[in-house]
Amino acid sequence: MPEPKPGTEPGAEPGTDVRLLAAALRRDSADLNLYAQVLSAGLADSLPPGAVRVRRRRSLVERVAGREGAVVELDVALGEQRLALRTERGRVAGEVLHEVRGIVLSRRQVELDEWIDALARSLVKAAASNARARAAVERFLG
């Protein structure tokens, strides 16, 4: 019999999955460029096609060397929520948007911690009904 995932045991406190996922998502956030690279790769590989958009900046040296370049923008669309993370000169700017059929109804600037919490909540909510989102959650928790 397989062991239950952390936070999914009978009697587990509501929101435990969200807290565990948020902690896992925060792991490497000290180095923003590395964090954006790891997060974008993990999400792009696990979520449905088109749910994750990544914009990179490549210097001439990176192009010649065949490297992808630094992530400057990460955009994750899960249902009606879109989460955008941008890096500029070592600073990170997070944004949480409520979007319906391509129309942005609300937009809120947030700090990195709040952005990570919003991403964790959105991933857990999407995981309840989507196998690829569930795989993304398991990838970050495992």
N, C-alpha and C positions, 0 to 999 in steps of 0.2 A: 504494500500500500504506500503510495507516494506521500512524502511529508508535505504538510500545507505550507504555502508561501508565508513569509513573515507578514503579520498584519491581517492574515485571512483565516486565522484560527477561530473556531467557534468562540463567541464571546469577546472577540477583539473589539477594541474601542473604535467607534466610527471615525473615519479620517486617518486611521493608522497608515493605510496604503499611501495616502497623499503625503503624509509626513515622511515616511520612509523614502518615497520617490523623490521628494524635494531634497532630502539630505543626500541622496545618491547623485542628483543633478548638480548639487553644489560642490561636489568633491574637488574638482580641479579648477574652481573659478578664480583662484588667485592670479594665474597667468591668463589674462583675458584672451590673447590670441590663441593659445593652446586650447583653452576652454571652448571658444567658438568653433575651432576646428573639430575637436572631439564631439561636441554636441551636435554640430551640423551633420557630421558623418553618421553618427548613431541614429539620429532622427530620420535622415534621408533614406537610410537603408531599411528602416523598420516601418515607416508610415506609408500610407497609400501614395502612389505617384501623384505629384502636384501639390501635396500637402506641405512640402518643405521647399522653400526657395533659398538658395545661397548665392550671395554676390561676393566676389573676391576681387582683390586688387593685386595685380601682378606687376612687379618691376621688370625691367628689361633683363636683369640677371636671372630672375625666376623663370621668365619665358624661355631664355636660352637654355637654362638647365632643365626645362621640362617640368618645373614644379607648379603646383596649383595656385600658389599665392596665398596671401592672408585673407581670412574671412573678414569682410567689413560689414556685412548685413546678413542676418538670418531671419527668415520669415516663416512662421509655422501657422497653418490654417487648420483648425480643428472645429468642425461644425460652424457655428456663427461667431466663434472667437478667433481672432488672428493675433498672434504675438510676434512682435518685431523686436529684434535686438541689433543694435548698430554699435560698431566700435570706431572711434575717431580719436587719433592721437593718444592712444592708451586709455581713453575714457569709454565707458559703456553707457549707452542710452537705451532703456527699455520702453516699450510701448505696448499697451493692451488695447485692442480695437474690437468693437462689436460691429460685425459686418454681415449684411444680409444681401445675397445675390449680387455681390460686388459693390454694394453701396455701404460706405462707412457711416454708421449711425452714431457712434461715439468713439472717442480716442482719449486715452489717458496715459500720460508720461509716468513711469514708475522706476524705482531703483531696482538693481539687479536681484536682490532677495525677493522682492514682491513679484518680479517677472518670473523667477524660478517657481515660486509658489503657484502662480497662475498657470504656468506650463504643467506643473505636476497635477493640479486639479483637472485641467483639460485632458491630459493623457489618461488619468484614471477614469474620468467620465467616458471618454471615447473607447477605452478598453472594455467597458461593460458591454459594448455592442459591436466591436470591430476587432477581428483577429489580428490584423496588422498593428493596431494601436496596442493591443494586449502584448504582442511581441516586443514592442518598444518599451513598455513598462517593465517586462521581465528582463529585457536586456540591461536596463539601467539598474534594476534591483539585484540582478544576478551577477 
